[in-house]
């Protein structure tokens, strides 16, 4: 079954507080298959679990950056509100992506368990 919707390319977000944006997450590449895709050897060398753990670690970093900027905004120490808005949106999108991947993995596992032997 093919989808009538074309590939979605991920934008490159700027670095906020030393944490790269979604576009730089390990294992996340352009669906259309651009040259920015991760090399094939890197995924097989580290394994899926290591790639997933790295993505979750980066998600945690994005969320802590967003929390730090929110605290700075609440105390009045934040000089540019755009930094906080970008970090909050990056953390939100990353969280949504990780939750979606988790739901798809659980759905795939459930479907495998339903297969007759």
ABEGO torsion letter per residue (X at the ends): XBBABBBBBBBBBBBBGGBBBAAABBGBBBAAGBAABBBAAAAAAAEAAAAAAAAAAAAAAAAAAAAAAAAAAAAGABABAAAAAAAAAAAAAAAAAAAAAAAAAAAAAAAAAABBX
